[in-house]
Amino acid sequence: MADMSEEPDIIRDPKYDPPYPQDFYRFWPKHVFKTILVLGLLMGGLGYLTFQFQVPMDSNMPPLPDEGMWVPAPEWYLFTLFQPFWYLTGEDVSWRPLFTFWVPVGVLILLFAMPFVFGRKRAPVEGVGVVKRTGLAVLFLFIWGAGIAGVVGSGYPAKTTGCPSCHNPMMGQRQALPPADMGKFYREAREQQIQVGRYRIGNTMGMGDSYKDANWQLRHFYEPTMTW
Amino acid sequence: MSGKFSNWLEERTGFRTWSRRKGAQAVPSHVGWFHYCFGGLSLFIIVLQVLSGIFMVFFYKPEPLEALKSIEYLSNEVTLGWFFRNLHRWGSTLLIATIFTHMIAVIHQRAYRNPRELNWVSGLLQFMVVFLLLATGLILPWDWRAYWSFSIWVDYFATWPLVGDFLKNFLLDTFSINRSFVLHILVLPLTLFILLFFHFRMVKKHGISEPL
């Protein structure tokens, strides 16, 4: 550790010249300790999750098919995007492009345009009042909550770690691994299954009775023991 | 003796002077715990993803019939392999959430405004790249879960107007585990690092945004 006994006063970059608010603290030690604390909490949380919720990989001891419900997983974000396949079935299929293309693209365009449309003027240095500040906090907390709720709501039913229950070598090669030639399988076998097959039980969960298509795949992930 | 060594090292490297100057850098007092920490947390998770990914790349085989077996070997036979694999997976799960939270905080603080337009644009591009990293990473085990995500992605792009059929055929014709692997460990990380570098240069130039 370098000798800090002769610590200089605060060094302020020109970018923080007035009218920027002239209230600062030193990077060391206050900000360093804050950073260490926050990163420590993150590492602790990550460590706990890593030990507590692991992806089962022992083929001799496969998990139960319903394992993984409520456990956050990267697939949850995909479920959010793929919801049009869940809700828009039958006669509503034609509406899918609205939610798979136009809405996402529109949101992205709005986000990229935001600083050029809403941010031409530099933010006022004097800030905003308490009431407006509180209102903004509530508004964006709601927006954040809506996004998180969307991900959680669409992802929590998925049994994200239960797949090896049936998809394991003991069930045979065809059941254990997906096909190597994805293009051929998608165009031929999967398409044939979609066209010819029809889900044997019928409509499940009120969300369709198709077979092997995207809608079925969502149903399979949500209820693997009912849709297979 | 230690003092002499310290002085010698200082003359050669200037580390003591550098650390004093860095330690004395001004941090605006309004930098609170919530609004301004998620960008740093995201960066830290990205670093963890890189380190854990480097570890796993020594054991992973990007072949359809070998990919899952290599991951099983990593998880069951390699010391701490299970830890790095699950850390990588949990890291990707939390990373999207921290970046999203950071984005909302930036909007709330109006930190996208003049003169920080390019901070915002580069940040958005990074978000997209990270999402692509998630999508390509899910495919690499090539288990039925990977098949699930890829086939629905194909269906997803097939619904796009005008270019849907082209994108569908492009994905089906060009897809391979090895290509996803190259994208995941080389192309996308390199793109992300370039964007990160630019993002940090912009932050350094324009500083932390004013408080509300």
Interface residues (C-beta under 8 A of the other chain):
Chain A: A2 D3 M4 E6 E7 P8 D9 I10 I11 R12 D13 K15 Y16 Y20 P21 D23 F24 Y25 R26 F27 W28 P29 K30 H31 V32 K34 T35 V38 L39 L42 G45 L46 L49 T50 F51 F53 Q54 V55 M57 D58 S59 P72 A73 P74 E75 W76 Y77 L78 L81 F82 P84 F85 R96 P97 T100 F101 L108 L111 F112 M114 P115 F116 F118 G119 R120 K121 R122 A123 P124 V125 G127 V128 R133 L136 A137 F140 I143 W144 G147 I148 V151 T160 C163 P164 H167 L177 P178 P179 A180 M182 G183 Y186 R187 R190 D213 A214 Q217 L218 H220 F221
Chain B: S6 F15 R16 S19 R20 R21 K22 G23 A24 Q25 A26 V27 P28 S29 H30 V31 W33 C37 G40 L41 F44 I45 L48 P64 L65 L68 I71 E72 S75 N76 W82 F83 R85 N86 L87 R89 W90 G91 S92 T93 L94 I96 A97 F100 T101 I104 A105 I107 H108 R110 A111 Y112 R113 N114 P115 R116 E117 W120 V121 L124 F131 L134 A135 G137 L138 W142 D143 W144 R145 A146 Y147 W148 S149 F150 S151 I152 V154 D155 Y156 T159 W160 P161 G164 L172 D173 F175 K205 H206 G207 S209 E210 P211 L212
